[in-house]
């Protein structure tokens, strides 16, 4: 696209609707300058939409830069797992235990629908696919070293149910929308919890139900804590074996039980729970308690906020939560600072040119 624009073979001046889907994935692949360049070539009075299952800080910066008076719409909690997907985490010993489980369970899984198996490394994906073929299963393989034309053929055959099993790396963790995928197996754990969320999101599409199995070994104790938080965020049961494994991690224990120095214990709120500002937060109640030395009742809360109905209270909470995260287009302070920096840079360049001429 950028090459075509530079060659003046096309332009984006007639584009009035710009959609950025999975922008965080493009950023992870190093395409941030290209994404920003394309946005700069589209007319400024466009309407822009951004979609992502996870919203990292660099994506928020992009939103502030390319969106006009942005509004954030969140379905559920940010980055949480789909509640339509039943997650089952199995803690296994190292060795062939995962392979034994998969081969003993695969026939049952295939009876429900297509199966998508995620493996972290390309070489392991090829090995697993070959081993399944030796067991006379029809298997397709997808990873980053396969060219785009071949990838399209693999995905098409999987969509048409020509092959019931797809073994893939994280190249299939996003953008794969196939409703007949009923089971996802994380044969290897994901590199991070965001990728895990995207992986299990390949099932349970469009209101359908799905099951996601995650096979964890004892060496995965550092990731186990993130799985605990993910399960709790989706209101799903945490296996005791997983909790025991997570408790072996020092950072998980520290985050889970914050005691002493005036910090409260994090009871049942999940690893990494962070109190958010707004109505219902402990911070608001504690501040009011210090001023009044009494507990806040519903009537005094209404007086404190100036709102009496539930809708107004919800609006106040959202305003308190998101007010500082986005800059309105009508606020030109940031534009002026950028302009000053640009002018300063131009002045320095002009000064350098003059000095070179003198020399």
N, C-alpha and C positions, 0 to 999 in steps of 0.2 A: 504494500500500500504506500509506504513512504517513498519507495523508488519511483512509483508511478507519479506521485505528486511532484517529486523533484524533477522528473523528466517532463513535467507539465502535460502528461498524457491524460490526466484527470484532475479534478479538484473537489473539495468537499463543501463548497460554498452553498450548495443547494440542500445539504443535509440539515434537517430540522429536528431529527430524533436520534440521539446517540445513546446506545446501550453498551455498558461495560459489564460483561459477565465473567465471573471468576477472575477479577482483576488481581487478587492476591497471588493467584497462580502465575500470572504473567510477570508479576513483580519478582516472584521467587526464581523465575527462569531468566531474570536479568533484563526484562523488556520495559522497565519503568521509563527510560528516556523516550522509547518509541511510543508508548501509550500517551505520554504527555504531549509529544509532538503531534500525534494525530488529533488530540483534543484541541490543540492550539490552532489547527488548520480548519476546524469546523466553526461555522458562524457563531457568534457569541449569544445570539438570541435563541439558541437551540433549547430543546428539552432533553435532559440527561438522566438516565437511570443507571444505578449500580446494583449488582446482585452478588452476594457471596454468603456461603454458609459460615464463614469465619471472617471477622473484621479486625485486622491488626492495625497498629498505630500508623503504619505507612499508608494503609488504605484510607484511614481517616484523614491523613494529610492530603492525599489525592482528592478526596471528597471536598475538602475545604477549598482546594485550588480550582477544581473544574466544575463544581456545582454552584448554582445560584440559589441562595436562601434554601439550603438543603433541609429535607425532612427525613429522619430515620424511622423506618418501619421495621419492627422486630417481631418475627413469629416465634414465640417461645423465648427462651433465654439465649443470649448471644453465644454461639458456638456449642450449644447443647446438642445432644444426640436426639434423633427422631424417636418419639415415644411409640410410634407404630412398629418399631423394630425391637423385638425381644432380644436382649443381649445375654449371651451365656458365656461366661469366662471360665475356662478350665485351666487349673494349675497342674502342670505335668512335670515329671522328672526329665532331666536331660537324656538325650539318646534317641532311640527309635520310637518313643512313646507317641509322638505326634503322628508319625506315619501309620502306626498300628491303629490309632484312633480313627484317622481319616479313612483308611480302607475298610474298617469295620462299620463305619457310619455312612459311607457314601451312597450306598443303594437306598437307604432310607431317605436321605436328603434329596436324591434325584426323583423320588416318588412325589415330592411336593412341587418340584419345578426345577428350573435351571440353577446351577451352582456356580458362584464366582469365588475363586480361591486367590487370595492375595499373598504374594511372597515379596520380601524386601529387595533381594538382589536378583539380577538377571540370570546369573549362572544357576542360582538355586531354583528359579522359575523353570528354566530349561530342564534341570534334573528332575524336578517334581513332575513336569508334564510327561517326560519320557518314561518315568516309573509308572505313571498311571496308564500310559499306552501299553506298557508291558503287561498290565493287569487287564488289558482289552477294554479300556474305557475310551470313548470318543472324546478327545480333548483338543481345545484350541489354545494357542499360546500368544501372549501379547506383552511386549516390553519395548524399551526405548531404542534398541538397536534394529528393530524391524522398520523398514521404510514405510512411508505413509500410505502408499498404494496397497501394500500387503496388510497393514493395520486395518484399513477400511474393509478389505475382504474378510478378515477375521471377525471384525465386529458385525458385519452384515450376516455372516453365517451363524453367529451366535444369536443375533436378533431373530433370524428365521428358524431357530431351533434345530438347525442342521447338526450342531454339536451342543450337548447339554452342559458341558463343563468348560469354563474358561479359567486358565491359570494366568495371572497377570501381576505385573509390578504396579507401582502407584501411578503409572500413566493412565490406568483405568479407574483411578479413584475419583475422578471428576468427569462430569459431562456424559457419563454413560447412563442413559435413561431407558432401561428395558424392564417393563412391568412384570415379565414372567420370571425374573430373577427372584427366587423365594428365599435363597440362603446365601449368605456371605460367610466365608471362612477366612479369618485372619491366621493363616498358617504361621506366618511370622508377624510379630507386632510391628506397628507403624513406627516411623521415625519420630513422630510427635503426635500429640493428642488431636490436633486439627486434622491431620491426615487420617487418623483413625475415624474421626467423625465423618469425613468425606467417604471413606471406605464403606462403612456400614450404611451410609445413605444410598448405596447402589441398590438396596432392597427396600421394601416398604414404600414404593413410589406411588404417588397419586392416591393416597388413602389406603393402599393395599397393606397387608400385614407381611412382615418378614422376620427372619431369624438371623442373627449374626453371632457366630462362634469366634471367640478369640482364644488361641492356644498360648498360654504363658508358661515359661519355665522359671526355675529359681534364679537364673541370671538376670531376669527382667524385673528385679525388685524396684529399680528406680522408676520404671514406667508404670508399675502397679498402682502407685498412688494416684496417678492421673486417671487410670481406669476407674478407681474407686470414686473419684469426683465425677467422672462422666456418668457412671451408673446412678449415682445419687441425684445428679441433675436431671436425669430422665425418669426419676421415681422408680428405679428398678432395684431389686435386691442385690446386695453385695455379698458374694460367697465368703464364708469365713476363711477359707484357704487363701483367697486373694487379699483379704484384710491382713492376715498374718504375714503374708509376703511383703505387703506394702509397709507394714510396721517395722520391717528390717531396714528400711531406708531412713537415714537420720533426718533429712529435710522433711519427709512426710510426718514423722513423729513431732517435729518442731512445729509444723504448720497445723497439725491436728490438735495438739494439746498446748495451747499458749497459756501458761500458768505463771503467776508471780509478776512483780513489777506493775501491778495494777491492771494487767491484761486478763480478760475473761477467757474461760475455756470455750472452745468452739464446739458446742454441743450439736451434733447432727446436722451441721450446715455444709459439710463437705470440705475437702481440701482446697485451700486457696480462697475460701469464702471472704468476700470483701463487702463491708457495710456500705450501702449506697446512700447518698444524701437524699433528702426528701421526706415525705410523710411516712411514718412508720419506722424510721430509722432510730436506732438507739441514741444516736448523737442528738437528734432533735429533742427526744424525751429527756435526756440527761441535762441538756442546757436549760430546758424549762424547769426541771426539778431544782436546779441550783438557784434559779431566780425566785421560784415560788415556794420551795421546800415542801411541796405537796405533790401527789401523783396527779397526772393529767387525766381528766375525765373527757368524755366525748364532747361535752358542751364547751369546756375550756379549750380543747383542741380546735374547735370551730372558730372560737374567738381569736385564738392565736393566729390562724391562717387567714381569717377574714372570709372564709367560705363555709357554707352550711350544707350544701348538697354534695352528693358523692362525686358527680361529674366534675365539679369545680375542684374538689380535693385531688382527683386524679390528674387534672390539668396542672395543678400546682406541683404535684410530685414529678411529672414529666418535665416541667420547666426547670425545676431544681436539679434534675438529673442530667439534662442534656444542654442546659443553657451555655455552659462553658466549652462545649466540645466543638461547636461550629461557629464560624464567623459569618454574619449576614452580609449579603452583597452590598447593602446600603452602607456598611461600615467601611470607609475608605482609608482608615488609618494604616492598614497593612499595605495597601497599594502605594500610599505616600512613602512608607519606609522602603519599599522595593524600588520606587522611583528615585529616592535619594541615593540608595546604594548604586543604582545604574548610572546616575549622573556622576557620582564620585569616581566610579570605575572609568567612565569616558574621559573625565578630566585627567586622571592619571595617565591614560593611554595617550592623550594629546600632548601632555607634558613630556612623555618619553620620546614621542616622535620629534618634537622640537629639539630635544637634547641630542638625538642622533643626527639631526641636520647640522647642528652647530659643530659636532665632532667631525 
